[in-house]
Amino acid sequence: MRAKVGDRLRFRGRQVGMPDHMAEVTEVLGENGEPPYRVVHDNGHEATIYPESDCVVEPRG
């Protein structure tokens, strides 16, 4: 997985009926766009994450 600052990460709902949620990459801490990433979730929570396989990068438009 590779992401850049400004890209959005889509986290798939983990159970049937759970909605996806989004986070914006604010800092790339790994090399060559690889994790970990500093992100801000849509609810305002900030975190450092290593995305799992259920996460998809949506490039900044």
C-alpha positions as CSV (number, residue, x, y, z in Angstrom):
1,M,0.0,0.0,0.0
2,R,1.2,3.5,-0.9
3,A,-0.3,6.8,-0.1
4,K,0.5,10.5,-0.2
5,V,-0.4,13.4,2.0
6,G,-4.0,14.4,1.2
7,D,-5.1,10.9,0.0
8,R,-8.1,9.4,1.7
9,L,-8.2,5.9,3.3
10,R,-11.5,4.0,3.1
11,F,-11.9,1.5,5.9
12,R,-14.5,-1.2,5.1
13,G,-17.1,-2.0,7.7
14,R,-16.1,-5.1,9.6
15,Q,-19.6,-6.6,9.9
16,V,-22.6,-6.7,7.6
17,G,-24.4,-3.5,7.8
18,M,-21.5,-1.5,9.3
19,P,-20.7,1.6,7.2
20,D,-17.3,2.3,5.8
21,H,-15.4,5.2,7.4
22,M,-12.8,7.5,5.9
23,A,-9.6,9.2,7.1
24,E,-7.3,11.7,5.4
25,V,-3.5,11.1,5.4
26,T,-1.7,14.1,7.0
27,E,1.8,12.6,7.2
28,V,3.5,9.6,5.7
29,L,6.0,8.1,8.2
30,G,7.2,5.2,6.1
31,E,9.5,5.3,3.1
32,N,8.3,5.6,-0.5
33,G,4.7,6.2,0.6
34,E,4.4,3.1,2.7
35,P,2.9,2.9,6.3
36,P,2.7,4.0,9.0
37,Y,0.5,7.0,8.3
38,R,-0.7,9.9,10.5
39,V,-4.4,10.4,9.7
40,V,-7.4,12.4,10.7
41,H,-10.6,10.4,10.7
42,D,-13.9,12.0,9.6
43,N,-15.0,12.2,13.3
44,G,-11.8,14.4,14.0
45,H,-9.9,11.6,15.8
46,E,-6.1,11.7,14.9
47,A,-4.1,8.5,14.9
48,T,-1.0,6.8,13.6
49,I,-2.0,3.7,11.7
50,Y,-0.8,0.7,9.8
51,P,-3.7,0.0,7.5
52,E,-5.0,-3.6,7.3
53,S,-6.1,-5.4,4.1
54,D,-9.6,-4.0,4.3
55,C,-8.3,-0.5,3.7
56,V,-8.3,1.2,0.3
57,V,-6.3,4.3,-0.8
58,E,-8.4,6.9,-2.7
59,P,-5.9,9.3,-4.3
60,R,-6.5,13.0,-3.8
61,G,-8.3,14.3,-6.9
